[in-house]
């Protein structure tokens, strides 16, 4: 099963969204999910995610 997690944040430019995804990937790895990592989708700022 593939899991996607949509997160608010990451800004409006590609570089910031990449950094946001990397941060969440490190968080999930430290939480012990290294073998079954969810895909993180950075959706931008609060107004962009509505």
Secondary structure, 3 states (H helix, E strand, C coil): CCCEEEECECCCCHHHHHHHHHHHHHHHHHCCCHHHCCEEEECECCCCCC
